[in-house]
Amino acid sequence: MDYKKIKRIILRVFLFGFALVGFVFSFVYIGMRFGWFNVRGSVSQRNSYFNTTNNIKSENKNNIQLLQQKIPGWANTDQWALMKEVFTRDQDIIKRSARDAQISPRLILSGVMGEQFRFFNNRRESFKTYFEPLKILASLSNTSFGIAGLKPKTIGQIEDNLKNPESVFYLGPEMEHVVDYKDGADIESERMNRITDTKDPYYSYLYVGLYMRQIVAQWQKAGYDISQNAGVLGTLYNLGFYYSVPKENPEIGGSVININNIDYTFGDIAHEFYYSDELSDIFPIDVQ
């Protein structure tokens, strides 16, 4: 038996496998960076009314009323019934957060909803035995925290963008001190306290609103207005700052969540909620 020949063959197979893995990772990275794998959304592919709202600014009141007549599938779930009750209960906090972030409260909720649906559907038993009876939202942990699934790194980016006039996400001097800390505060510790406080979720809602406002600012500076495009903002809330690349005709997508055997993306849920009749008596649709 020629052991040297066998070793050479094994070495070649190993090197080939290593090169193949490297190629796959590189291809996936480039694809994600340029949006080759963007998911238009399983729901958006099946519901033609998504296509009618690509240019949100062109919507008139008659079109909005038609959209509101369509009841989203997720609206008939126990999970949404719970969220609806909590959002109604927290309406004053949500409106204050939206006011301070200078954004529609419906956009803030569209981001929180995706995180809650994902958590509840992954932990159905916990939802039925704990969260539903107590009438509370899930406060995430591990790498994403609080009711909005916020990452400390993302919070740091939001805060840095508020202070940096050179940032494409900068909102102006009037917004620089919205989330200032007290002198001498342990910022990392206080940051975690803010986004994990279940008794007062003000900062959780506020940071969602500030994130979306910063994305809107970035796109406006590039010549694109997505200030009322809930589907795109929901998608980018799910994906993160890095994937926010201003362009014409942005697509709705993001992580897929299966609700009652229907696949939705974060963007799908955000879009459907924003243009639905759900909670519109408390948080009206803001279409200019």
C-alpha positions as CSV (number, residue, x, y, z in Angstrom):
1,M,0.0,0.0,0.0
2,D,1.4,3.4,-1.0
3,Y,0.9,5.5,2.1
4,K,2.4,8.6,0.6
5,K,-0.1,8.5,-2.3
6,I,-2.9,8.1,0.2
7,K,-1.7,11.0,2.3
8,R,-1.5,13.1,-0.9
9,I,-5.0,12.2,-1.8
10,I,-6.3,13.0,1.7
11,L,-4.4,16.3,1.7
12,R,-5.9,17.3,-1.7
13,V,-9.4,16.4,-0.5
14,F,-8.9,18.5,2.6
15,L,-7.6,21.5,0.7
16,F,-10.4,21.2,-1.8
17,G,-13.0,21.1,0.9
18,F,-11.4,24.0,2.7
19,A,-11.4,26.1,-0.5
20,L,-15.0,25.1,-1.2
21,V,-16.1,26.2,2.3
22,G,-14.3,29.5,1.8
23,F,-15.9,30.1,-1.5
24,V,-19.4,29.4,-0.1
25,F,-18.9,31.8,2.8
26,S,-17.5,34.5,0.5
27,F,-20.4,34.1,-1.9
28,V,-23.0,34.3,0.8
29,Y,-21.3,37.4,2.4
30,I,-21.2,39.2,-1.0
31,G,-24.8,38.1,-1.8
32,M,-26.1,39.4,1.5
33,R,-24.1,42.7,1.1
34,F,-25.6,43.4,-2.3
35,G,-29.1,42.0,-1.5
36,W,-29.0,39.0,-3.8
37,F,-30.7,36.9,-1.1
38,N,-33.2,39.5,-0.1
39,V,-36.5,37.8,0.7
40,R,-39.4,39.7,-0.9
41,G,-41.6,38.0,1.7
42,S,-43.7,34.9,1.3
43,V,-46.8,36.9,2.1
44,S,-45.9,39.8,-0.2
45,Q,-45.5,37.4,-3.1
46,R,-49.0,36.1,-2.6
47,N,-50.8,39.4,-1.8
48,S,-50.9,41.7,-4.8
49,Y,-51.8,44.7,-2.6
50,F,-48.2,44.9,-1.5
51,N,-47.2,46.0,-5.0
52,T,-49.7,48.8,-4.9
53,T,-47.9,50.4,-2.0
54,N,-44.4,50.4,-3.3
55,N,-44.5,54.2,-3.6
56,I,-46.1,55.0,-0.2
57,K,-46.3,58.7,-0.9
58,S,-48.7,58.0,-3.8
59,E,-51.4,56.4,-1.6
60,N,-54.6,58.3,-1.2
61,K,-57.3,57.9,1.4
62,N,-59.4,55.6,-0.8
63,N,-56.5,53.2,-1.3
64,I,-55.8,53.2,2.4
65,Q,-59.4,52.3,3.2
66,L,-59.2,49.4,0.7
67,L,-56.1,48.2,2.4
68,Q,-57.7,48.5,5.9
69,Q,-60.5,46.2,4.8
70,K,-58.0,43.3,4.3
71,I,-57.6,41.5,7.6
72,P,-54.0,40.1,8.0
73,G,-53.8,36.4,8.9
74,W,-51.7,37.2,12.0
75,A,-54.5,39.4,13.3
76,N,-56.6,36.4,14.2
77,T,-54.0,34.9,16.5
78,D,-53.7,34.7,20.3
79,Q,-50.3,36.3,20.1
80,W,-51.6,39.4,18.4
81,A,-54.6,39.6,20.8
82,L,-52.0,39.8,23.7
83,M,-49.8,42.4,21.9
84,K,-52.9,44.4,21.1
85,E,-53.9,44.5,24.7
86,V,-50.4,45.5,25.9
87,F,-50.0,48.2,23.2
88,T,-53.4,49.6,24.2
89,R,-52.3,49.6,27.8
90,D,-48.9,51.2,27.0
91,Q,-50.3,53.7,24.5
92,D,-49.2,56.8,26.5
93,I,-45.7,55.5,26.8
94,I,-45.6,54.5,23.1
95,K,-46.9,57.9,22.0
96,R,-44.3,59.7,24.2
97,S,-41.5,57.6,22.8
98,A,-42.7,58.3,19.2
99,R,-43.0,62.0,20.0
100,D,-39.4,62.1,21.4
101,A,-38.1,60.1,18.4
102,Q,-40.2,62.2,16.0
103,I,-41.7,59.2,14.2
104,S,-45.1,57.5,13.8
105,P,-45.9,55.2,16.7
106,R,-47.2,52.7,14.2
107,L,-43.7,52.4,12.8
108,I,-42.3,51.7,16.3
109,L,-44.9,49.0,16.9
110,S,-44.2,47.4,13.5
111,G,-40.7,46.7,14.7
112,V,-41.6,45.4,18.1
113,M,-44.3,43.1,16.6
114,G,-41.8,41.1,14.6
115,E,-39.7,40.4,17.6
116,Q,-42.7,39.3,19.7
117,F,-44.2,37.1,17.0
118,R,-40.8,35.4,16.5
119,F,-40.3,34.8,20.2
120,F,-43.9,33.6,20.9
121,N,-43.9,31.2,17.9
122,N,-40.6,29.7,18.9
123,R,-41.8,29.2,22.5
124,R,-45.5,28.4,22.1
125,E,-45.8,26.6,25.4
126,S,-44.2,29.5,27.3
127,F,-46.7,31.8,25.6
128,K,-49.7,29.8,26.7
129,T,-48.6,29.1,30.2
130,Y,-46.9,32.3,31.2
131,F,-47.1,35.4,28.9
132,E,-50.7,35.1,27.8
133,P,-52.2,34.6,31.4
134,L,-50.0,37.4,32.7
135,K,-50.8,39.7,29.8
136,I,-47.2,40.8,29.3
137,L,-44.8,40.9,26.3
138,A,-41.8,38.7,26.2
139,S,-38.5,40.4,27.3
140,L,-35.8,38.8,25.2
141,S,-32.4,37.9,26.6
142,N,-29.1,36.3,25.4
143,T,-27.9,38.5,22.6
144,S,-31.0,40.6,22.0
145,F,-32.8,42.2,24.9
146,G,-36.1,43.6,26.1
147,I,-39.5,43.6,24.3
148,A,-37.9,45.0,21.1
149,G,-35.0,42.5,20.8
150,L,-32.4,45.3,21.0
151,K,-28.7,44.5,21.0
152,P,-26.4,46.6,23.2
153,K,-24.2,47.1,20.2
154,T,-27.1,48.6,18.2
155,I,-28.0,50.9,21.1
156,G,-24.4,52.1,21.1
157,Q,-24.6,52.8,17.4
158,I,-27.8,54.7,17.8
159,E,-26.3,56.8,20.5
160,D,-23.1,57.5,18.6
161,N,-25.1,58.5,15.5
162,L,-27.0,61.1,17.6
163,K,-23.8,62.8,18.5
164,N,-21.9,62.6,15.3
165,P,-22.7,65.3,12.7
166,E,-20.5,63.4,10.1
167,S,-22.7,60.3,10.3
168,V,-25.2,59.7,7.5
169,F,-27.6,58.7,10.3
170,Y,-27.2,62.1,12.1
171,L,-30.6,63.6,13.0
172,G,-29.5,67.2,13.8
173,P,-28.4,69.1,16.9
174,E,-31.9,69.2,18.3
175,M,-31.8,65.4,18.7
176,E,-28.3,65.0,20.2
177,H,-29.4,64.9,23.8
178,V,-32.5,62.7,23.6
179,V,-30.9,59.7,25.4
180,D,-28.1,61.4,27.4
181,Y,-26.9,59.7,30.6
182,K,-26.3,61.3,34.0
183,D,-22.8,62.4,34.7
184,G,-20.7,59.5,36.2
185,A,-23.2,56.8,35.1
186,D,-22.0,53.4,34.1
187,I,-23.2,53.6,30.5
188,E,-23.1,49.9,29.7
189,S,-25.0,49.0,32.8
190,E,-27.5,51.8,32.4
191,R,-27.9,50.9,28.8
192,M,-28.9,47.3,29.7
193,N,-31.3,48.6,32.4
194,R,-33.0,50.8,29.9
195,I,-33.8,48.1,27.4
196,T,-34.7,45.4,29.9
197,D,-37.0,47.4,32.1
198,T,-40.3,45.6,31.9
199,K,-42.1,48.0,34.2
200,D,-41.3,51.0,32.0
201,P,-40.7,50.1,28.4
202,Y,-40.2,53.8,27.3
203,Y,-36.6,53.3,26.2
204,S,-37.3,50.1,24.4
205,Y,-39.9,51.9,22.2
206,L,-37.8,55.0,22.0
207,Y,-34.7,53.2,20.7
208,V,-36.8,51.5,18.0
209,G,-38.1,54.9,16.9
210,L,-34.7,56.5,16.9
211,Y,-33.2,53.6,14.9
212,M,-35.9,54.0,12.2
213,R,-35.5,57.8,12.2
214,Q,-31.8,57.4,11.6
215,I,-32.5,55.0,8.7
216,V,-35.0,57.5,7.2
217,A,-32.4,60.3,7.6
218,Q,-29.7,58.2,5.8
219,W,-32.1,57.4,2.9
220,Q,-33.3,61.0,2.6
221,K,-29.7,62.2,2.3
222,A,-29.3,59.8,-0.6
223,G,-32.4,61.1,-2.3
224,Y,-34.9,58.5,-1.2
225,D,-37.9,59.0,1.1
226,I,-38.9,55.8,3.0
227,S,-40.4,57.7,6.0
228,Q,-43.7,56.0,5.5
229,N,-42.5,52.7,4.0
230,A,-43.2,50.5,7.0
231,G,-42.2,47.3,5.1
232,V,-38.7,48.5,4.3
233,L,-38.2,50.0,7.7
234,G,-39.3,46.8,9.4
235,T,-37.0,44.9,7.1
236,L,-34.0,47.1,8.0
237,Y,-34.9,47.1,11.7
238,N,-34.5,43.3,11.5
239,L,-31.3,43.3,9.5
240,G,-29.4,46.1,11.1
241,F,-27.6,49.3,10.1
242,Y,-25.0,47.5,8.0
243,Y,-27.6,46.3,5.5
244,S,-29.2,49.7,5.1
245,V,-28.0,50.7,1.6
246,P,-30.2,53.4,0.0
247,K,-31.5,52.5,-3.5
248,E,-34.5,52.7,-5.7
249,N,-37.4,50.2,-5.2
250,P,-36.1,48.6,-2.0
251,E,-37.6,45.2,-1.3
252,I,-39.5,43.9,1.7
253,G,-37.8,41.0,3.5
254,G,-35.9,39.9,6.6
255,S,-36.2,36.9,8.8
256,V,-39.1,34.5,8.1
257,I,-41.6,33.9,10.8
258,N,-44.3,31.1,10.4
259,I,-47.6,32.2,11.9
260,N,-50.5,29.7,11.6
261,N,-48.7,27.9,8.8
262,I,-48.1,31.1,6.8
263,D,-44.6,32.4,6.2
264,Y,-44.2,36.1,6.9
265,T,-41.0,38.2,7.0
266,F,-40.4,41.1,9.4
267,G,-41.1,43.5,6.5
268,D,-44.4,41.7,5.7
269,I,-45.7,42.1,9.2
270,A,-44.6,45.7,9.5
271,H,-46.2,46.6,6.2
272,E,-49.5,44.7,6.9
273,F,-49.8,46.2,10.3
274,Y,-49.1,49.8,9.2
275,Y,-51.8,49.6,6.5
276,S,-54.3,47.6,8.5
277,D,-57.2,48.8,10.7
278,E,-55.6,47.2,13.7
279,L,-55.2,49.8,16.5
280,S,-55.9,52.6,14.1
281,D,-58.3,54.2,16.5
282,I,-55.4,54.7,19.0
283,F,-52.4,55.0,16.6
284,P,-53.8,56.5,13.3
285,I,-52.0,55.8,10.0
286,D,-49.8,58.8,9.2
287,V,-50.0,59.2,5.4
288,Q,-49.1,62.7,4.1
